[in-house]
Amino acid sequence: MILPTKHVSTQRSLIGVGATLLANLEQPRTVSRLWEQVREHPSVRTFERFVFALDLLYLLGAVEFVRGHLKRVS
């Protein structure tokens, strides 16, 4: 589920959802604002997948949480 497999497409894997989240973080946003922006995206669909993908991005060091806002790490 984290990585794509024979039965899980790239867009449905958490890496794919994370890519969608990163694409929508051109500027720092609150978690709520990011959720509102991506909730209708077909790869995200549920809050659970959104949170799992955010957790994965944080663990990988791709995002950081600064003063209440999510920010991409360059």
HELIX and SHEET records of a PDB file:
HELIX    1   1 LEU A   14  ALA A   23  1                                  10    
HELIX    2   2 VAL A   31  VAL A   38  1                                   8    
HELIX    3   3 PHE A   47  LEU A   59  1                                  13    
SHEET    1   A 2 VAL A  63  VAL A  66  0                                        
SHEET    2   A 2 HIS A  69  ARG A  72 -1                                        
END                                                                             
